[in-house]
Amino acid sequence: MAYTFDISETDRDILRTLAAHQLELANTEENKRHIAEWYALNECEPGARPMISLELGTFEHEVIPPRLRCSGEFARSLETSLYRNFLNRELIGDDRVVPDYFPVLWQTFFIPFDIPVKRVSSDGLGHQFVHQITDIEDACAHLAPSRFGIKREETLARLEAADAAFGDILPAKLEGSAFVAVPTQDLVHLMGMEYMFFSMYDNPDEFKEMILRLADDYIAYFQFLEAEGILLPTAGHEHLCQGSLCYNHTLKQHAPVQCTDLWGFMDSQETVSISPDMYEEFIFPAYEKLAQTFGLLSYGCCEPVHPIWDRCLSRLPNLRKVSISPWCDQAFMGERLRGRKTVFHRKPSPNFLGVNEFLDEDACRAHIRETLDAARGCTLEFSQRDVYTLHHNEAKAKRYVQIIREEIEYRGVSVIIPRRECIQTLARKKRSK
């Protein structure tokens, strides 16, 4: 199949203007400083500054479409991607890095057990999965291997079209990304959460066989990508998942690379209702096997990781980053991660930024202080996720980031005195000098 992507001259001019603007932002001293700081964070260097990122994707429908000017469908997709590359810097002022190129990711696919996921969607965000595995004994006897592949022609055509449009200003470049493996999510999509839990109890052998087969299929998929020669380093601006970036000196910096030269990401949000004993018996063997495929590992999303830390996650030698969600015991994890080369990757509650039109600054500061106290002595990163609306108050997001920065800067101030008051007092003293 031949892929052609036409761009009108008018749309091309719009894209070239945005590309030049992105390059300008990428070449600023502030951006270069952020790159160095991300390296320090992901290497867990002593004194590394806590980095802050706010995921745009969940509320970009409020901030990107009003800015779009291209009329062509493909040109409009490039325009959207360009804004995604730098809008955090302009709109939010967080620590996201603006790349000095236009990233194009390899389009690949992985279909667990060659069963395409079926879902029924509502008019909003909600959806329901159609459960296609209803008899685990029969499934284990007849499941096909997972199907995977590369959309090579489409990827290269997109790269060529972007480069032709503005590559003389901002080069288009193939970029790698972290491996993602989420076996329990795949199983829930195919069999439902209730039946997955019942299967652990009623058919433990079959369940263990199924999840280990899925882990093996993921490994085969990653090895296939390696054999096809499309793997690229994950040591720079590449996306790590969970709002984070890959910058590090530990992994190989240049192609060719192998699976063990790359970041991997895993989570198991679906198993928060089972005991640590059951996680260790039914889930962790597959995840531990997968973890050995990666050079570095980032683990966790919204699930609390503290119940499975001591007996499971702490045993993963390449675990460089672990999610500390709003439901996690952050004081417990702070004790465990203090002095360890593993990033305390904090996901603050989205309620402060996403629920109301205006920030409750005092409540927001108190929430951030709890994290700063819990993570004292740890390498700390903030990723704000799951904000689905700003209520069209863009300034709120920028102020939110400022508040986190202020609390980081003044975390040595006694909490007996309200932190905001301390900041205001110090600001007045500076002005009076």
PyMOL commands that set and color helices and strands:
alter all, ss='L'
color gray80, all
select helices_A, chain A and resi 9-26+29-42+60-63+65-67+73-92+112-114+136-142+152-166+183-191+193-202+204-227+259-261+269-271+276-291+306-308+313-315+330-337+351-354+361-374+394-409+419-432
alter helices_A, ss='H'
color red, helices_A
select strands_A, chain A and resi 51-54+102-105+108-111+119-121+127-129+147-150+172-175+179-181+239-241+244-245+263-266+296-299+319-324+343-346+380-384
alter strands_A, ss='S'
color yellow, strands_A
deselect
rebuild
show_as cartoon
